[in-house]
């Protein structure tokens, strides 16, 4: 967990997107910022998106996992 906390402190992903009265950051901006930090600690991020139907409505279910060099999820 120390490695993950270090990355969380170091990541710089400013909110520079604007729309609908909000200022936000895109997932791609976050990934671009975090990938070099993960590489420094031999970590990998894996993303998985699926569509799920709940009560007749469809939702995007997104998951992200961070794994160490041995394939262990942290």
Rosetta constraint file for C-alpha pairs under 8 A:
AtomPair CA 1 CA 5 HARMONIC 6.15 0.50
AtomPair CA 1 CA 74 HARMONIC 7.02 0.50
AtomPair CA 2 CA 6 HARMONIC 6.12 0.50
AtomPair CA 3 CA 7 HARMONIC 6.42 0.50
AtomPair CA 3 CA 41 HARMONIC 7.13 0.50
AtomPair CA 4 CA 8 HARMONIC 6.23 0.50
AtomPair CA 4 CA 74 HARMONIC 7.99 0.50
AtomPair CA 5 CA 9 HARMONIC 6.26 0.50
AtomPair CA 6 CA 10 HARMONIC 6.29 0.50
AtomPair CA 7 CA 11 HARMONIC 5.97 0.50
AtomPair CA 7 CA 34 HARMONIC 7.48 0.50
AtomPair CA 7 CA 37 HARMONIC 6.13 0.50
AtomPair CA 7 CA 38 HARMONIC 7.20 0.50
AtomPair CA 10 CA 37 HARMONIC 7.76 0.50
AtomPair CA 11 CA 33 HARMONIC 6.26 0.50
AtomPair CA 11 CA 34 HARMONIC 6.08 0.50
AtomPair CA 11 CA 37 HARMONIC 7.49 0.50
AtomPair CA 12 CA 33 HARMONIC 6.26 0.50
AtomPair CA 13 CA 25 HARMONIC 7.11 0.50
AtomPair CA 13 CA 29 HARMONIC 6.33 0.50
AtomPair CA 13 CA 30 HARMONIC 5.58 0.50
AtomPair CA 13 CA 33 HARMONIC 6.08 0.50
AtomPair CA 14 CA 25 HARMONIC 6.53 0.50
AtomPair CA 15 CA 23 HARMONIC 5.99 0.50
AtomPair CA 15 CA 24 HARMONIC 4.59 0.50
AtomPair CA 15 CA 25 HARMONIC 4.46 0.50
AtomPair CA 16 CA 23 HARMONIC 6.49 0.50
AtomPair CA 16 CA 24 HARMONIC 6.21 0.50
AtomPair CA 16 CA 25 HARMONIC 6.08 0.50
AtomPair CA 17 CA 23 HARMONIC 5.54 0.50
AtomPair CA 17 CA 24 HARMONIC 5.11 0.50
AtomPair CA 17 CA 25 HARMONIC 5.68 0.50
AtomPair CA 17 CA 26 HARMONIC 7.31 0.50
AtomPair CA 18 CA 22 HARMONIC 5.72 0.50
AtomPair CA 18 CA 23 HARMONIC 4.59 0.50
AtomPair CA 18 CA 24 HARMONIC 6.32 0.50
AtomPair CA 19 CA 23 HARMONIC 6.68 0.50
AtomPair CA 25 CA 29 HARMONIC 6.44 0.50
AtomPair CA 25 CA 30 HARMONIC 7.27 0.50
AtomPair CA 26 CA 30 HARMONIC 6.59 0.50
AtomPair CA 27 CA 31 HARMONIC 6.20 0.50
AtomPair CA 28 CA 32 HARMONIC 6.08 0.50
AtomPair CA 29 CA 33 HARMONIC 6.33 0.50
AtomPair CA 30 CA 34 HARMONIC 6.11 0.50
AtomPair CA 31 CA 35 HARMONIC 5.92 0.50
AtomPair CA 32 CA 36 HARMONIC 7.75 0.50
AtomPair CA 33 CA 37 HARMONIC 7.52 0.50
AtomPair CA 34 CA 38 HARMONIC 6.18 0.50
AtomPair CA 35 CA 39 HARMONIC 6.20 0.50
AtomPair CA 35 CA 44 HARMONIC 7.91 0.50
AtomPair CA 35 CA 45 HARMONIC 7.90 0.50
AtomPair CA 36 CA 40 HARMONIC 6.40 0.50
AtomPair CA 37 CA 41 HARMONIC 6.94 0.50
AtomPair CA 38 CA 42 HARMONIC 6.16 0.50
AtomPair CA 38 CA 43 HARMONIC 4.82 0.50
AtomPair CA 38 CA 44 HARMONIC 6.24 0.50
AtomPair CA 38 CA 45 HARMONIC 7.81 0.50
AtomPair CA 39 CA 43 HARMONIC 5.74 0.50
AtomPair CA 39 CA 44 HARMONIC 7.17 0.50
AtomPair CA 42 CA 68 HARMONIC 6.36 0.50
AtomPair CA 42 CA 69 HARMONIC 5.73 0.50
AtomPair CA 43 CA 66 HARMONIC 6.65 0.50
AtomPair CA 43 CA 67 HARMONIC 5.57 0.50
AtomPair CA 43 CA 68 HARMONIC 4.68 0.50
AtomPair CA 43 CA 69 HARMONIC 6.07 0.50
AtomPair CA 44 CA 66 HARMONIC 5.56 0.50
AtomPair CA 44 CA 67 HARMONIC 5.21 0.50
AtomPair CA 44 CA 68 HARMONIC 6.53 0.50
AtomPair CA 44 CA 69 HARMONIC 7.75 0.50
AtomPair CA 45 CA 64 HARMONIC 6.73 0.50
AtomPair CA 45 CA 65 HARMONIC 5.58 0.50
AtomPair CA 45 CA 66 HARMONIC 4.46 0.50
AtomPair CA 45 CA 67 HARMONIC 6.35 0.50
AtomPair CA 46 CA 64 HARMONIC 5.70 0.50
AtomPair CA 46 CA 65 HARMONIC 5.30 0.50
AtomPair CA 46 CA 66 HARMONIC 6.46 0.50
AtomPair CA 46 CA 67 HARMONIC 7.86 0.50
AtomPair CA 47 CA 62 HARMONIC 7.34 0.50
AtomPair CA 47 CA 63 HARMONIC 5.79 0.50
AtomPair CA 47 CA 64 HARMONIC 4.58 0.50
AtomPair CA 47 CA 65 HARMONIC 6.60 0.50
AtomPair CA 48 CA 62 HARMONIC 5.83 0.50
AtomPair CA 48 CA 63 HARMONIC 5.23 0.50
AtomPair CA 48 CA 64 HARMONIC 6.48 0.50
AtomPair CA 49 CA 60 HARMONIC 6.73 0.50
AtomPair CA 49 CA 61 HARMONIC 5.63 0.50
AtomPair CA 49 CA 62 HARMONIC 4.43 0.50
AtomPair CA 49 CA 63 HARMONIC 6.38 0.50
AtomPair CA 50 CA 60 HARMONIC 5.86 0.50
AtomPair CA 50 CA 61 HARMONIC 5.23 0.50
AtomPair CA 50 CA 62 HARMONIC 6.56 0.50
AtomPair CA 51 CA 58 HARMONIC 6.54 0.50
AtomPair CA 51 CA 59 HARMONIC 5.64 0.50
AtomPair CA 51 CA 60 HARMONIC 4.72 0.50
AtomPair CA 51 CA 61 HARMONIC 6.01 0.50
AtomPair CA 52 CA 58 HARMONIC 5.56 0.50
AtomPair CA 52 CA 59 HARMONIC 5.25 0.50
AtomPair CA 52 CA 60 HARMONIC 6.34 0.50
AtomPair CA 52 CA 61 HARMONIC 6.66 0.50
AtomPair CA 53 CA 57 HARMONIC 5.42 0.50
AtomPair CA 53 CA 58 HARMONIC 4.43 0.50
AtomPair CA 53 CA 59 HARMONIC 6.28 0.50
AtomPair CA 54 CA 58 HARMONIC 6.29 0.50
AtomPair CA 54 CA 59 HARMONIC 7.39 0.50
AtomPair CA 65 CA 73 HARMONIC 6.60 0.50
AtomPair CA 65 CA 74 HARMONIC 7.49 0.50
AtomPair CA 66 CA 73 HARMONIC 5.67 0.50
AtomPair CA 66 CA 74 HARMONIC 5.68 0.50
AtomPair CA 67 CA 71 HARMONIC 5.42 0.50
AtomPair CA 67 CA 72 HARMONIC 5.29 0.50
AtomPair CA 67 CA 73 HARMONIC 4.25 0.50
AtomPair CA 67 CA 74 HARMONIC 5.65 0.50
AtomPair CA 68 CA 72 HARMONIC 5.45 0.50
AtomPair CA 68 CA 73 HARMONIC 6.48 0.50
AtomPair CA 68 CA 74 HARMONIC 6.94 0.50
